[in-house]
Amino acid sequence: MRKALVLFSGGQDSTTCLAWAADRYEVVETIGFDYGQRHRVELDARQHVLEAMRAQFPDWAPRIGADHMVDLGVLGAISDTALTSDTEIRMAANGLPNTFVPGRNLVFLTMASAVAYRRGLDVIVGGMCETDFSGYPDCRDDTIKALQVAVSLGMGQRFTFDTPLMWIDKAETWALADDLGGQAFVDLVVEHTHTCYHGDRTQRFDWGYGCGTCPACELRKNGFEKWRAAAA
């Protein structure tokens, strides 16, 4: 009877993780963070996704409980990145894309654990991935495992940080969505989730909405096309 809290941004990965958690845990709550991201449209997408999942998937609906929103504007205020300011997306001198928000996942997981502690939840589910990602160091498996130990020790409660996408690529993430909820859930991901770094909802592609050219859109598009080709 373990209970989970899902880091839920409203994007493809976190929506797939929410379905994954609802398929496994009796109680699943969600948490989102407003950190001044330029693609704030994802915060609107969160509510559309939650409404659609509750309406279309009766097996998951009773398990999906409270949604929490945390104001982390300070994270955006101390960052100088392409995700928190109107800056051209490029590679930085340290070899990382300038979309990397230093400390973001560390803060997210720590804040989520504090909420989970209060709510009596012991599993934190995140969509971090080391297989098909932009090189962010706070997405690595070693980082997540180390933080799980630190948070559990610091709060005097054992937490499990689940990362179901850690070792799969975007094509396999689309396949996982299909396995979890069939074409209906794939359609939900396409129509309602948001991934584009530019927050573009004006263009609709087979894989969803976005600018079609930013790194997030390219990963999503390439994964969708690879998955569809393999399924054909």
Sequence and secondary structure as in RCSB ss.txt:
>XXXX:A:sequence
MRKALVLFSGGQDSTTCLAWAADRYEVVETIGFDYGQRHRVELDARQHVLEAMRAQFPDWAPRIGADHMVDLGVL
GAISDTALTSDTEIRMAANGLPNTFVPGRNLVFLTMASAVAYRRGLDVIVGGMCETDFSGYPDCRDDTIKALQVA
VSLGMGQRFTFDTPLMWIDKAETWALADDLGGQAFVDLVVEHTHTCYHGDRTQRFDWGYGCGTCPACELRKNGFE
KWRAAAA
>XXXX:A:secstr
  EEEEE  SSHHHHHHHHHHHTT SEEEEEEEES  TTTHHHHHHHHHHHHHHHH TTTGGGEEEEEEEE HHH
HHT  STTTSS    B TTSSBTT  TTHHHHHHHHHHHHHHHHT  EEE    SSSS   GGGSHHHHHHHHHH
HHHHHTS  EEE TTTT  HHHHHHHHHHHHHHHHHHHHHHH    TT   S EETTEES SSSHHHHHHHHHHH
HHHHHH 
